[in-house]
Amino acid sequence: MHPCTDTIRTVLFVGALSLIPACGGGSSSPTSPSSGTGPVGATVTITSAGVSPKSVTINVGEVVTFVNNDSRLHEIDSDPHPAHTDCPPINAVGNLSAGQSRNTGNFTSSRSCGYHDHNDASNTALQGTITIR
């Protein structure tokens, strides 16, 4: 056996082990902010016609579920475009493939937050408002 064979095997084994945590549940949820775990206060459905309903009202501590019933990818983010800084819990939704759903982060204060599809930011059919009371 060549003297480097054991070293190569060790490097390959350690490298393979480092990939194991990335092979988890298959969720493509964003890392920051994380999706909320509070009660769902409203659900917004995305279709080729846009978002429905365009405005929802929830309570502090609740989340909003976004469901992509369109055949294409949508990326839901907080206003304003492209900074997405107004309401960070919305940014937890991020990319939604066709058929996918994801919650916002928990909303912790009363306010009104706008959102849009980052991939089609000027399309008013893909814009809406979440009011937190």
N, C-alpha and C positions, 0 to 999 in steps of 0.2 A: 504494500500500500504506500502511496506517495505521502511524504511527511506533511504536506499541506492539506490532505484530505480531511483529517479530523478538524482542523481549524475552519475549513470551508463549511463542513457539516454543522459546526457549532454556530457559525455566523448565520447560516440559512435557517437553522432552528430558532434562534433568538429573534431573527427578523420576522419569521412566521408567527411567533408568539405575540409580537407587538401588533399584529393585525387583528388578532382575535377580538379585542374590545370593539373594533369598528364593524364587526359582523353581527351586531345585535339585532334588535327587533325590526329593522328595516324602516324605521321612522325617518322622515326627512325633515323633521321639525327644526326650526332655527335654534341656534344655541343661545342667543340673547336678544331680547328677553325671552324667557321660556314661556311656553303656553300655560295659561292659567288652569287651575284645578277647581276654581270656585263653581258655584251653581251656574248653569246656563240661563242667562236672562233673555236671550233672543237668538234666532237663527237667521242668517242672511244667505240666500241661495243665489249662485252665479249661473247664468245661462248665456246663450249667445245674444239675448236681448238686453242683458245687463244684470244689475243686482236687484234683488227683491226680498224684502222691502228696502227702499232707499234710505229710510230713517227708522231707527229703532230706539227705544228707551229702556234702560236697565237700571238696576239698583247698584250702589257702591258695593264692591266685593264680587260682583257677578262677572261672567265672561260672555262673549258673543261667539257663536260657532259659525264659521263660513263653510259652505258646501259648494264645491265646484261641480255643477251639473252640465257644464259646457264640454265640448270636445277638445278644447285647447287649454294650455297652461295660463294661469292668472297669478299675479303677484300682488297681494293686498298689503298696502303700507299706509301709514299715517300721512296726513298732509303736513307740511307743504311738500310738493314734488320739486326737486329730487332729494331734499334733505331728510324728510320723514321724521322730524323732531317734535312735532306738536303733541302726539299722544303715543308714546312708546309701546304700551300694551298691544296696540293694533299690529305693530311690526312682527309680533310673534306668529302671525298667520303666514306671512311670507309666500313662498311658492306653493301653489296648489295645482297638482296635475288633474287631469280629467278624472272625476269620480272621487277625488280626495276631499277630506274635510279636516279642519283644524280650528282650535279655539284661540281667541286672543289671550293676552295675559289678563290678570285680574285688574279691574279698574278700581282705584283706591280713593278717588275724590270726585265730587260732583262737578261736572263740566260737560261741554259738548265737543266732540272730536270728529273731524272729517277724515275720510279715507278715500283711496283711489287704487286702481290697478296700475302699478308702476310700469307695466309693459304697454299700456295704452292710456297714459295719464290725462290726456285731453278729452277722452271719451266720457261725457257726462253720464252716460248710461251705466258706467262702471265706477261711479262715485257715490258716496253716501255719507250719512252722519249717524254717530252713536251718541245719544244723550244719556249721561250718567246722573242719576238723582239720589 
